[in-house]
Amino acid sequence: MKLIVGEYTSAQAERLGINGEGIATIDRMVIFIPNLLPGEKAKVEITRVERNYAEARVIKRDNDSPDRVTPPCPIYDECGGCQIQHMSPRLQMDYKEEIVRNAFRQKTKLNVDKSDIRGTKGMDNPWYYRNKSQFPLSTRRGEIVSGLYKPNTNELVPIEHCMVQQRDTTNINNAIVRILNELDIPVYDARRDIGFARTVIVRSGYKTDDVQVVLVVGNEDVPRLDELSDRIMALPNVVSFHININSNRSGVIFGYRTVHIAGQDKMDEQLDDVHYHLSPRAFFQLNPAQTEIMYREVVEAAKLTGEERVIDAYAGVGSIGLWLAPHAKEIRGMEVVPEAVEDANAHMRENGFSHATYVEGRAEHWIPRWVKDGWIPDVIVVDPPRTGVDHQLLNAMISSKAKRIVYVSCNPQTLARDADQLMKADYKINYIQPYDMFPQTAHVESIVVFEKKKKKKY
């Protein structure tokens, strides 16, 4: 049977895919079907056919899984920001653990049935957790609206209430949209290079009242900017306002230049007793409540006694290093973004740590240089982007012969790929701990603890 786009057929989901979609098989062809749970059968419409797989959408379900729940968000089916609100909390946790297990099954020789892959650590309240909103702008019936793009389209779904965003961020975002409408500041049109307002970014403090606002614009000559600034700064708890200039036609949110307009240059943030000052471009975890739990585990996993030399790779603003500093002999970190290096060193000074230093550049450059100079790390902590650890950095980590590596990952596929290389270099996995860092979505974060195997004595 050859599948054709637009045709209707019957399919039953057998398992879940990495994006939360149901996976069915028809005549040995794998079909990805969003919003279909294992065991559910449905009439579906084929929407895409490739050589090795096809995609479909549900027309009508014949039955409901016991793990199906009604998504509380009224625009869940349109928005695309969350993928798995229709799953029960239990299934969400099991699903994320299985995503990690499958990644290791596919990319390593690890016996996942006998290895310590722990159950996903979830949240007591998996709603209203995101401390940063990032909503693009569009015009609908002559009014500026903000929201998210419907999956695989250029159609913006207006969002006035988001159940995974902290309420402060949504309220401030909505107020800014109203101000833009009242001041008649036009939305930027990248194709014609006209207009101004492009994206509203709001970051809200977790244990502080600070709110930071960034308006991404296509042209820096924003009309009525002084009035816009005054009205934004008058909003509750707003302490910092910047504009970022981005006239790029791509989907990249930020441009290369950010201009401080009013208030503080940075906002204050706090996790446990650790204090941060965040610039607009500073990377910071989006779920601070869960981040506190995860960082505590990083500290525990590192097993520091006060005598260890620690490398903090992909350091950002020193977010993790600040938690390790009280327990380490010395910390050295590196980051390719100069502003982040400056922030990381400032954070260490402000928190009273003089034994931690951050430098600009790539870890694959600095680690061999430090090792050559006789500075051998005992522990390496790495928190890479979704692309995983750079190949050269992985080789540098292996060459350093660090006794322990704590790997914080936001992508099970690249995590398993890198783990395979570390295991081939005589590192063993102590345990793997998945985290539900982004409830209601298909994303899963993990901590993996590696230890260098001790050479056998003969």
Secondary structure as GFF3:
##gff-version 3
##sequence-region A 1 458
A	DSSP	beta_strand	8	12	.	.	.	ID=ss1
A	DSSP	beta_strand	15	16	.	.	.	ID=ss2
A	DSSP	beta_strand	22	26	.	.	.	ID=ss3
A	DSSP	beta_strand	29	33	.	.	.	ID=ss4
A	DSSP	beta_strand	41	49	.	.	.	ID=ss5
A	DSSP	beta_strand	53	61	.	.	.	ID=ss6
A	DSSP	alpha_helix	76	79	.	.	.	ID=ss7
A	DSSP	alpha_helix	89	107	.	.	.	ID=ss8
A	DSSP	beta_strand	132	140	.	.	.	ID=ss9
A	DSSP	beta_strand	143	149	.	.	.	ID=ss10
A	DSSP	beta_strand	156	158	.	.	.	ID=ss11
A	DSSP	alpha_helix	167	182	.	.	.	ID=ss12
A	DSSP	beta_strand	197	204	.	.	.	ID=ss13
A	DSSP	beta_strand	211	217	.	.	.	ID=ss14
A	DSSP	alpha_helix	225	233	.	.	.	ID=ss15
A	DSSP	beta_strand	238	245	.	.	.	ID=ss16
A	DSSP	beta_strand	257	263	.	.	.	ID=ss17
A	DSSP	beta_strand	267	271	.	.	.	ID=ss18
A	DSSP	beta_strand	274	278	.	.	.	ID=ss19
A	DSSP	alpha_helix	288	302	.	.	.	ID=ss20
A	DSSP	beta_strand	309	313	.	.	.	ID=ss21
A	DSSP	alpha_helix	321	324	.	.	.	ID=ss22
A	DSSP	three_ten_helix	325	327	.	.	.	ID=ss23
A	DSSP	beta_strand	330	335	.	.	.	ID=ss24
A	DSSP	alpha_helix	338	350	.	.	.	ID=ss25
A	DSSP	beta_strand	356	360	.	.	.	ID=ss26
A	DSSP	alpha_helix	363	372	.	.	.	ID=ss27
A	DSSP	beta_strand	379	382	.	.	.	ID=ss28
A	DSSP	alpha_helix	391	400	.	.	.	ID=ss29
A	DSSP	beta_strand	404	409	.	.	.	ID=ss30
A	DSSP	alpha_helix	412	424	.	.	.	ID=ss31
A	DSSP	beta_strand	427	435	.	.	.	ID=ss32
A	DSSP	beta_strand	445	452	.	.	.	ID=ss33
###
